[in-house]
Amino acid sequence: MNHSRPRLLIVGSLNMDLVVQTALWPQPGQTVAGTQFQTIPGGKGANQAVAAARLGGQVSLLGRLGDDVFGESLSQHLAEEGLSLEGVQRTEHCETGVAVITVQGGENTIVVVPGANGRLQPDDIQQHASRFQDVACVLLQNEIPLETSAAAIRLARQHGAKVIWDPAPAPQAELPDEFWRVDLITPNQSELAELTGKPTQTLEEARRAADLFHQKGVPIVVLKLGAQGALWLEQDAPPVFQPAFPIKAIDSTAAGDAFTAALAVKWAERAAISEILAFACAAGGLAATRLGAQSSLPTRYDVEQFLRAVALRSESNRG
């Protein structure tokens, strides 16, 4: 029912993804033939906003677009997805952010040009302070300036909203103190290693690295393990592991964004940890079975049907 849908605010990037499929990675100085080219709406902020809306959230987005054709196209597309865009500003004399993505065999390489995303400033956050009222959760990533995200964390805390931080891509600069006041962080293994300077190859190493976040004041670390699954690490509580579901990966571009959005929706609905992780792993897995960023994001119906099918197979195998 509509009135029970949790209200989420996503503060982050909006990009147009320029996606090339190829059978071979090009080496330096080498030209290879691609098999397909597409322009697909992306950006980690917009990806998570669209994913959360499709998965059952009432979603507002706060960010910046350029004054070019990509900005116009993205604005129209996001409105059609049912997002509130009153917090998305058009930036004069500036290009919309783009990501150039090369896909080969289910893996990808990405070059991001921030464009208008880099112009999102703390003043923009203050200007839209009212959007932080009565939201269950604020989602942040790392494709806008760190000081802007820090301003969003401060406002979220003032208004009693939970804060989820997806540290992707891993920050290269020193983090403002506000980042240690988030409620939940969702790194993958390489991001966890970069943030902590610790090895994270095994689950035990990852648990020890996550303890550094707990010591700094972040109560929950949800570690994205890709093809292995996910690990919920909460301070003073036993870890909860969710194995990945068997899927045929085609393109992992927005799988992490689908995971984080699904986690946010279910967490805001106050679901049990096991249910949150299963829902998030299913959403991320389904996104990896389709090409592109927002074009790959599943609906709530998709995820629930997938989980029902998994449960039926499990019962059948036990029988």
LOGUZA-185565 format. One line per field, with one value per residue (C-alpha): residue in one letter; x, y, z. Coordinates in nm, 4 decimals, padded with zeros to 6 digits. Layout:
REM residues N
type = (a, ...) .
u = (X, ...) .
v = (Y, ...) .
w = (Z, ...) .
***
This chain:
REM residues 319
type = (m, n, h, s, r, p, r, l, l, i, v, g, s, l, n, m, d, l, v, v, q, t, a, l, w, p, q, p, g, q, t, v, a, g, t, q, f, q, t, i, p, g, g, k, g, a, n, q, a, v, a, a, a, r, l, g, g, q, v, s, l, l, g, r, l, g, d, d, v, f, g, e, s, l, s, q, h, l, a, e, e, g, l, s, l, e, g, v, q, r, t, e, h, c, e, t, g, v, a, v, i, t, v, q, g, g, e, n, t, i, v, v, v, p, g, a, n, g, r, l, q, p, d, d, i, q, q, h, a, s, r, f, q, d, v, a, c, v, l, l, q, n, e, i, p, l, e, t, s, a, a, a, i, r, l, a, r, q, h, g, a, k, v, i, w, d, p, a, p, a, p, q, a, e, l, p, d, e, f, w, r, v, d, l, i, t, p, n, q, s, e, l, a, e, l, t, g, k, p, t, q, t, l, e, e, a, r, r, a, a, d, l, f, h, q, k, g, v, p, i, v, v, l, k, l, g, a, q, g, a, l, w, l, e, q, d, a, p, p, v, f, q, p, a, f, p, i, k, a, i, d, s, t, a, a, g, d, a, f, t, a, a, l, a, v, k, w, a, e, r, a, a, i, s, e, i, l, a, f, a, c, a, a, g, g, l, a, a, t, r, l, g, a, q, s, s, l, p, t, r, y, d, v, e, q, f, l, r, a, v, a, l, r, s, e, s, n, r, g) .
u = (00.0000, 00.1248, 00.1071, 00.3455, 00.6194, 00.9290, 01.0481, 01.4090, 01.6334, 01.9270, 02.1997, 02.4347, 02.5382, 02.3395, 02.5259, 02.4649, 02.6448, 02.8079, 02.8261, 03.0430, 03.0375, 03.3447, 03.4823, 03.8344, 03.9725, 04.1767, 04.5429, 04.7316, 04.7679, 04.5340, 04.2029, 03.9436, 03.5994, 03.3006, 02.9813, 02.7260, 02.6949, 02.4212, 02.3508, 02.1910, 02.0925, 02.3326, 02.5272, 02.5375, 02.2955, 02.0384, 02.0880, 02.0110, 01.7158, 01.5579, 01.6310, 01.4769, 01.1649, 01.1201, 01.1697, 00.8977, 01.0375, 00.9034, 01.2169, 01.3484, 01.6750, 01.9107, 02.1808, 02.2874, 02.2539, 02.4205, 02.2426, 02.3113, 02.1064, 02.2069, 02.0711, 01.7390, 01.7156, 01.7997, 01.5521, 01.2709, 01.3681, 01.3878, 01.0513, 00.9010, 01.0436, 00.8273, 01.1085, 01.0701, 01.3186, 01.2552, 01.6021, 01.7741, 01.9164, 02.0251, 02.3733, 02.4377, 02.7421, 02.8276, 02.8081, 02.6125, 02.8281, 02.9144, 03.0585, 03.2329, 03.1845, 03.3473, 03.1782, 03.3493, 03.2318, 03.0183, 03.2953, 03.3428, 03.5867, 03.4548, 03.5893, 03.3752, 03.3737, 03.1899, 03.0630, 02.7755, 02.8053, 03.1244, 02.9319, 02.6958, 02.7987, 02.7130, 02.5079, 02.2862, 02.2252, 02.1294, 01.8994, 01.7085, 01.7230, 01.3456, 01.3829, 01.5553, 01.2404, 01.0366, 01.2614, 01.3487, 01.6862, 01.9404, 02.1674, 02.5100, 02.7821, 03.1186, 03.0551, 02.9928, 03.2324, 03.3048, 03.2206, 02.8763, 02.8097, 02.9332, 02.6745, 02.4048, 02.5120, 02.4851, 02.1333, 02.0227, 02.1379, 01.9596, 01.6337, 01.6714, 01.7115, 01.9284, 02.2314, 02.3638, 02.6992, 02.8074, 03.1807, 03.2029, 03.4282, 03.6629, 03.7584, 04.1114, 04.1090, 04.0934, 03.7397, 03.5619, 03.4675, 03.0992, 03.1549, 03.2181, 02.8708, 02.6750, 02.4566, 02.5561, 02.8328, 02.8235, 03.1732, 03.2938, 03.6195, 03.8465, 03.6760, 03.7069, 04.0777, 04.1328, 03.9410, 04.1129, 04.4535, 04.3969, 04.3820, 04.0269, 04.0710, 03.9192, 03.6004, 03.8017, 04.0295, 03.7226, 03.5694, 03.8849, 03.8946, 03.5272, 03.6053, 03.7990, 03.4705, 03.3032, 03.5838, 03.5379, 03.1650, 02.9921, 02.7641, 02.6918, 02.9113, 02.7433, 03.0180, 02.9322, 03.1124, 02.9996, 02.9704, 03.0084, 02.7160, 02.7073, 02.8111, 02.6269, 02.8694, 02.7059, 02.8932, 02.8497, 02.6441, 02.7245, 02.7890, 02.5146, 02.6209, 02.3993, 02.5378, 02.4900, 02.2160, 02.3258, 02.2818, 02.4352, 02.6137, 02.6031, 02.6963, 02.7744, 02.7517, 02.4704, 02.4565, 02.6073, 02.3597, 02.0656, 02.2003, 02.2368, 01.8947, 01.7263, 01.9040, 01.7862, 01.4234, 01.4058, 01.5986, 01.3581, 01.0717, 01.2327, 01.2669, 01.4795, 01.8503, 01.8234, 01.5326, 01.7194, 02.0269, 01.8325, 01.6316, 01.9480, 02.1471, 01.8549, 01.8235, 02.1973, 02.2087, 01.9142, 02.0729, 02.3865, 02.1807, 02.0870, 02.2876, 02.3355, 02.2814, 01.9219, 01.7986, 01.9072, 01.7420, 01.4714, 01.1280, 01.0026, 00.7845, 01.0945, 01.2843, 00.9956, 00.9226, 01.2909, 01.3050, 00.9867, 01.1388, 01.4576, 01.2513, 01.0492, 01.3678, 01.5127, 01.1992, 01.1968, 01.5613, 01.4972, 01.1960) .
v = (00.0000, 00.3460, 00.5003, 00.2345, 00.3000, 00.4338, 00.7833, 00.7915, 01.0809, 01.0123, 01.2767, 01.1971, 01.1850, 01.1783, 01.0595, 00.9497, 00.6189, 00.5607, 00.1815, -00.0139, -00.3933, -00.5706, -00.9223, -00.8019, -00.5423, -00.2893, -00.2719, 00.0610, 00.1747, -00.0962, -00.0529, -00.3289, -00.3688, -00.3192, -00.5174, -00.2687, 00.0928, 00.2435, 00.5596, 00.4531, 00.6707, 00.6178, 00.7808, 00.6102, 00.8574, 00.8295, 00.4519, 00.4069, 00.6459, 00.4587, 00.1221, 00.2287, 00.3620, 00.0385, -00.1623, 00.0180, 00.3430, 00.6990, 00.8607, 01.2160, 01.2936, 01.5829, 01.6577, 01.8577, 01.8130, 02.0118, 02.2345, 01.9963, 01.7361, 01.4629, 01.6732, 01.7160, 01.3462, 01.2373, 01.4818, 01.3443, 00.9831, 01.0223, 01.1998, 00.9050, 00.6745, 00.8569, 01.0362, 01.3746, 01.5985, 01.9301, 01.8969, 01.8426, 02.1662, 02.2408, 02.3955, 02.6657, 02.6430, 02.2970, 01.9464, 01.6649, 01.3952, 01.1010, 00.7542, 00.5734, 00.2016, -00.0880, -00.4251, -00.7549, -01.0954, -00.9652, -00.7389, -00.3685, -00.0796, 00.2722, 00.6248, 00.8912, 01.2621, 01.4358, 01.7424, 01.9049, 01.6478, 01.8214, 02.1492, 02.0156, 02.2206, 02.2317, 02.5469, 02.3349, 02.0991, 02.3855, 02.5281, 02.1981, 02.1351, 02.0834, 01.7664, 01.5969, 01.6187, 01.3026, 01.0732, 00.7305, 00.7109, 00.9224, 00.7452, 00.8814, 00.7657, 00.9106, 01.0765, 01.4245, 01.6406, 01.4980, 01.8252, 01.8172, 01.4668, 01.5797, 01.8601, 01.6047, 01.3806, 01.6737, 01.7592, 01.3948, 01.3639, 01.6862, 01.5485, 01.1984, 01.0199, 00.7091, 00.7508, 00.4815, 00.5538, 00.3544, 00.4450, 00.3931, 00.4863, 00.4689, 00.8238, 00.9361, 01.2315, 01.2382, 01.1927, 01.4627, 01.3471, 01.3360, 01.0101, 00.8301, 00.9361, 00.7429, 00.4526, 00.1970, 00.1673, -00.0728, -00.1179, -00.3997, -00.5744, -00.3423, -00.0297, -00.1696, -00.2321, 00.1224, 00.2826, 00.0847, 00.0026, -00.3577, -00.6854, -00.7992, -01.1092, -01.3554, -01.3131, -01.3109, -01.0347, -00.8378, -00.8738, -00.7378, -00.4462, -00.3699, -00.3489, -00.0297, 00.1307, 00.0124, 00.1674, 00.4981, 00.5000, 00.3356, 00.0697, -00.1419, -00.2507, -00.4482, -00.5946, -00.6573, -00.9742, -00.9907, -01.3502, -01.4708, -01.2750, -01.0257, -01.0054, -00.7993, -00.6916, -00.5096, -00.3965, -00.6329, -00.8808, -01.2031, -01.1641, -01.2601, -01.4063, -01.4307, -01.6408, -01.5043, -01.6579, -01.8479, -01.6188, -01.5758, -01.2391, -01.0266, -00.6792, -00.5863, -00.2072, -00.1233, -00.4431, -00.2701, 00.0175, -00.2240, -00.4009, -00.0786, 00.0547, -00.2752, -00.2809, 00.0762, 00.0021, -00.3123, -00.1547, 00.1407, -00.1120, -00.2565, -00.6048, -00.8737, -00.8759, -01.2096, -01.0755, -00.7505, -00.9377, -01.1884, -00.9078, -00.7026, -00.9962, -01.0913, -00.7332, -00.7051, -01.0460, -00.9701, -00.6382, -00.8249, -01.0431, -00.7412, -00.4875, -00.1311, 00.0694, 00.1844, -00.0385, -00.3391, -00.2456, -00.4891, -00.4077, -00.5304, -00.7811, -00.9138, -00.9615, -01.1206, -01.3603, -01.4528, -01.5203, -01.7302, -01.9381, -01.9875, -02.0973, -02.3430, -02.4941, -02.5279, -02.7053, -02.9319, -03.0270, -03.1053, -03.3161) .
w = (00.0000, -00.0892, 00.2589, 00.3954, 00.1389, 00.3200, 00.2272, 00.1067, 00.0012, -00.2296, -00.2498, -00.5348, -00.8965, -01.2198, -01.5305, -01.8834, -01.9364, -02.2753, -02.2880, -02.5330, -02.5523, -02.6854, -02.7031, -02.6099, -02.3689, -02.5694, -02.4669, -02.4675, -02.8285, -02.9568, -03.1413, -03.1096, -03.2632, -03.0369, -03.0788, -02.9410, -02.8221, -02.6036, -02.4069, -02.0779, -01.7785, -01.4879, -01.2061, -00.8677, -00.7088, -00.9858, -01.0088, -00.6399, -00.6616, -00.9537, -00.7907, -00.4590, -00.6344, -00.8320, -00.5120, -00.3183, -00.1803, -00.2086, -00.3430, -00.3711, -00.5482, -00.4767, -00.7342, -01.0401, -01.4161, -01.6940, -01.9443, -02.2335, -02.4182, -02.1712, -01.8850, -02.0635, -02.1419, -01.7853, -01.6323, -01.8472, -01.7806, -01.4014, -01.3897, -01.5794, -01.3081, -01.0535, -00.8702, -00.7016, -00.8896, -00.7153, -00.5626, -00.9001, -01.0416, -01.3970, -01.4078, -01.6681, -01.8947, -01.7617, -01.9033, -01.7431, -01.5866, -01.8106, -01.7570, -02.0429, -01.9760, -02.1586, -02.0995, -02.1715, -02.0508, -01.7655, -01.6264, -01.6910, -01.6841, -01.6203, -01.6764, -01.5054, -01.5968, -01.3080, -01.4972, -01.3060, -01.0252, -00.9172, -00.8816, -00.6136, -00.3099, 00.0628, -00.0102, -00.2375, 00.0527, 00.2838, 00.0172, 00.0170, 00.3936, 00.4107, 00.1994, 00.4935, 00.7065, 00.7628, 00.5579, 00.6931, 00.5256, 00.3362, 00.0845, -00.0148, -00.2538, -00.3615, -00.6986, -00.5530, -00.3436, 00.0013, 00.1771, 00.0122, 00.1425, 00.4855, 00.4828, 00.3940, 00.6840, 00.9270, 00.8088, 00.8171, 01.1783, 01.2732, 01.1328, 01.2787, 00.9446, 00.9148, 00.6844, 00.4505, 00.2865, -00.0178, -00.0450, -00.4210, -00.5789, -00.2793, -00.1728, -00.2557, -00.0130, 00.3673, 00.4913, 00.6933, 01.0453, 00.9489, 00.7605, 01.0898, 01.2064, 00.9448, 01.0561, 00.7931, 00.5350, 00.2364, 00.0873, -00.1329, -00.0468, -00.2460, -00.1053, 00.2476, 00.1870, 00.0557, 00.3423, 00.6174, 00.4702, 00.5826, 00.3865, 00.3081, 00.0918, 00.3394, 00.5399, 00.8628, 00.7289, 00.6194, 00.9667, 01.1289, 00.8832, 00.9488, 01.3217, 01.2463, 01.1357, 01.4540, 01.6584, 01.4755, 01.5520, 01.2524, 01.4072, 01.0949, 00.8035, 00.5245, 00.3106, -00.0550, -00.1634, -00.5272, -00.6411, -00.2797, -00.1350, 00.1533, 00.5183, 00.7842, 01.0577, 01.3470, 01.6536, 01.9517, 01.7472, 01.5592, 01.1840, 00.9391, 00.6029, 00.2946, 00.0075, -00.3432, -00.5540, -00.8674, -01.1695, -01.5148, -01.5010, -01.8166, -01.6869, -01.3255, -01.3835, -01.1372, -00.9317, -00.6281, -00.6593, -00.6770, -00.3673, -00.1664, -00.2699, -00.1818, 00.1527, 00.2241, 00.1379, 00.3501, 00.6388, 00.6346, 00.6465, 00.9627, 00.8156, 00.9823, 00.8904, 00.7086, 00.5007, 00.4242, 00.3013, 00.0907, -00.0738, -00.1399, -00.2810, -00.5062, -00.6358, -00.7016, -00.8672, -01.0964, -01.2007, -01.3094, -01.5463, -01.7626, -01.9627, -01.8470, -01.5314, -01.4789, -01.7600, -01.5510, -01.2215, -01.1051, -00.9640, -00.6281, -00.8122, -00.9944, -00.6682, -00.4787, -00.7657, -00.7823, -00.4068, -00.4257, -00.7059, -00.5009, -00.1996, -00.4108, -00.5578, -00.2096, -00.0824, -00.3864, -00.3359, 00.0311, -00.0640) .
***
